[in-house]
Each structure stands twice: as structure tokens, then as C-alpha cells.
Amino acid sequence: MIRSSYNQQLTPPAPFVHVTVRPPEREIAVSDLPALLDTAADITAIPARIAEELQRILLDEVPIGGFDGRVT
């Protein structure tokens, strides 16, 4: 059985795992990224700086807002 730790720095605490992100057609990768496990999520998102490191091409932008009211 795989178990994941809850990040106690969040309120409420939430389950995180460390992941490696890699485009399917390249060998370049970013490793050991903390990722929130959210089984009810509608999308998967990565930070812009990670997309840049992976040399991804921006196709579209969608403004998103968090619980704190900030829109990015």
C-alpha cells in the first residue's frame, strides 16, 4: 500500500507527493516537485516557471482564483 504524508503547513492539512514532470517527446524533466493530491480536481496545473524549464509553448491562458481571492 502506498501512503502519502499530509503537509501540516496548510490549513487544513492536505496530502502531497513528490513528482517528476516530463514532456512525452523529450528527455528533459523537472524532478522532486511537491504536488497536491486532489481527487476532485477538474484540471491539472503546473507553475509557469516549470513550463518554461520544460520548454513548453504557451497555447492559452486562463485566469484562475484561489480561496484567498487573488486572481492569477
C-alpha positions as CSV (number, residue, x, y, z in Angstrom):
1,M,0.0,0.0,0.0
2,I,1.3,3.5,-0.9
3,R,0.9,6.1,1.7
4,S,1.4,9.8,1.4
5,S,2.1,12.4,4.1
6,Y,-0.1,15.4,4.8
7,N,1.5,18.8,4.6
8,Q,0.9,20.2,8.0
9,Q,1.9,23.8,6.8
10,L,-1.5,24.1,5.1
11,T,-4.9,24.7,6.8
12,P,-6.4,22.2,6.7
13,P,-3.5,19.8,6.1
14,A,-3.5,18.2,2.7
15,P,-1.9,15.1,1.1
16,F,1.2,15.8,-1.0
17,V,3.5,13.6,-3.1
18,H,6.8,14.4,-4.9
19,V,6.5,14.0,-8.7
20,T,8.6,14.2,-11.9
21,V,7.2,16.2,-14.8
22,R,8.4,15.5,-18.4
23,P,7.0,16.2,-21.8
24,P,6.3,13.0,-23.7
25,E,8.6,13.8,-26.7
26,R,11.7,14.9,-24.8
27,E,14.1,13.6,-22.2
28,I,14.2,16.9,-20.3
29,A,12.4,16.6,-16.9
30,V,11.9,18.5,-13.6
31,S,12.0,16.2,-10.6
32,D,11.0,16.2,-7.0
33,L,8.2,18.7,-7.3
34,P,5.7,18.7,-4.4
35,A,2.2,18.0,-5.8
36,L,-1.1,18.2,-4.1
37,L,-3.3,15.1,-4.4
38,D,-6.8,16.3,-5.3
39,T,-9.1,13.6,-6.5
40,A,-11.9,16.1,-7.2
41,A,-9.8,18.4,-9.3
42,D,-11.1,19.5,-12.7
43,I,-7.7,20.3,-14.1
44,T,-4.0,19.7,-13.5
45,A,-1.8,22.7,-13.5
46,I,1.9,23.4,-13.2
47,P,3.6,26.7,-12.3
48,A,4.7,28.8,-15.3
49,R,8.4,28.6,-14.3
50,I,8.2,24.7,-14.6
51,A,6.6,25.0,-18.1
52,E,9.4,27.3,-19.1
53,E,12.0,24.9,-17.8
54,L,10.4,22.2,-19.9
55,Q,10.4,24.4,-22.9
56,R,6.6,24.2,-23.4
57,I,4.9,26.6,-25.8
58,L,2.0,28.6,-24.3
59,L,-1.2,27.9,-26.2
60,D,-3.7,29.7,-24.0
61,E,-4.1,31.4,-20.6
62,V,-7.0,31.1,-18.2
63,P,-7.3,33.4,-15.2
64,I,-7.8,31.4,-12.0
65,G,-8.6,32.5,-8.5
66,G,-7.9,30.8,-5.2
67,F,-9.7,30.8,-1.9
68,D,-7.7,33.9,-0.9
69,G,-9.5,35.9,-3.6
70,R,-6.4,36.6,-5.7
71,V,-6.7,36.0,-9.5
72,T,-3.6,34.9,-11.4
